[in-house]
Amino acid sequence: MYLIIYLLAYFGVFRNWDPKLRPEASSCLISFAHGTPAVILASLAVKTQLSNRGFASPNSNFQNMVLEYSIAYFLMDLVHYLIFFPSDVLFIGHHLATLFVFATCRYLVIHGAFAILVLLVLAEVTSFCQNTWTLASARKGDLGSASRLYQVLSPPFYVFYSIVRGFAGPLFVYEMGAFYLSGAADNVIPRWLWVSWMIVVVTAIGVSIMWIANLWVELFRDRNEKVEEKLQ
C-alpha cells in the first residue's frame, strides 16, 4: 500500500515539482497515510483492549495489526532514505531503531504493545502538522501561498510539538522506565530488550527536543531580524 502511494506521489501528485523535492514530498505523502490513521488505530487498540492495558501485558490481535501497519510504513520510508538520501544517517538510524522496537514487540516477545502504541500516538499525533509544514517549507522559496502557510503554521506547530515531545512524551517514558526497572516485566520481556527499547525511546525524544529547540531559535532570530530591518 505504501509503495503504491509513494509511486503515485512521485510520478503523479508531485510530478511537476523540482526533481530534488519530489522524493521528500512523496515521503510526506506516505507519512500522511500513516500518521493520523496510526494515531486513531493505536488509540482504539489501547482503549478497546481493557485487559491488555499494561506495560507487560500480552498483545491483542488488534494491537499486533497496528504494529504491522507501522512496520510497513517505516520499511517503505527506510527504502526511500536508502535510495535518495543514503548519507542521512540520523533518519536511517531512527527508522532502523524504530523497526527494531516494533518488530521485537510484535514478533519476538508479543508483549508490551500497550506502551509501544502509546508512544506511537505521541510520536504521530503531530505528523499531520509536521508534514504540512515540511511541504510548505519545501516550496516557500518559489510559491507565495506556501510561504504564507509556512509562516502561519510554524508557531502553533512548534508549540504543539514542544508540548508533546517535551512534556507528554518524557512523562510517559518516565512511567514506562519506572515500571520496567521494578522488574515486573522481566518474565515476559527480557531485560536486555526493554533496556534497548528505553535507549531507543529516550534517544528519539532527546533528538526531537534538540530539533524543535533549534527551530525555535531560528524562528526568534528571523523575527528579530525582521524587526531590526523595519527599525532601520
Secondary structure, DSSP 4 states (H G I P E B T S, - for coil): -HHHHHHHIIIIITTTS-TTTHHHHHHHHHHHHHHHHHHHHHHHHHHH-GGG-STTPBPPHHHHHHHHHHHHHHHHHHHHHHHH-TT-HHHHHHHHHHHHHHHIIIIII-B-HHHHHHHHHHHHTTHHHHHHHHHHHHHTTT-HHHHHHHHHHHHHHHHHHHHIIIIIHHHHHHHHHHHHHTTTTTTTS-HHHHHHHHHHHHHHHHHHHHHHHHHHHHHHHHHHHHHHHHH-
